[in-house]
Amino acid sequence: MSAWQEPGPAPPPSNPAVAGIMRRTGRRDTRPELALRRELHRRGLRYLVDTTPPGTNRRRRADLVFRGARVAVFVDGCFWHSCPVHVHRPKANATWWRIKLASITARDRDTDAALAAAGWHVVRVWEHEPPVAAADRVHGVVHARQKSPSRAVAGP
Ligand SMILES: [Zn+2]
């Protein structure tokens, strides 16, 4: 059973801007995600893309998965995931949108909790974050978790 409320079928988009946002949703390989991947790859980090991190009963795909370090990265779109900087509530069909966006946030938090319980570290990146800054955060977490004592390699 779902822990969050689903708002029912989407109403027709009320204007071209909303229509554009709705069309883009769910697409893989968005521009902010590609920029982050390119920056991490440049730093020599390797990861799986659009993969369900194993260990939970949720079928939620993360945008980037670092299996060894058990780090899952989500690149969240500002509109759908209610970024605090670019918060935008469509005026038409306001009730539907309020429930819809709240359900996405609730689902995000449920995903975070399920992954944390399975030993994953979740990094959420906003689509508006500069790719280098986002890569710094991801890189730092992956690096720290790769150095965990259980994985340490004996020195010379
Ligand atoms: Zn934003």
Residues whose N, C-alpha, C, O or C-beta is under 5 A from the ligand:
A	BS01	ZN	C78 C83 V85 H86 W126 H128
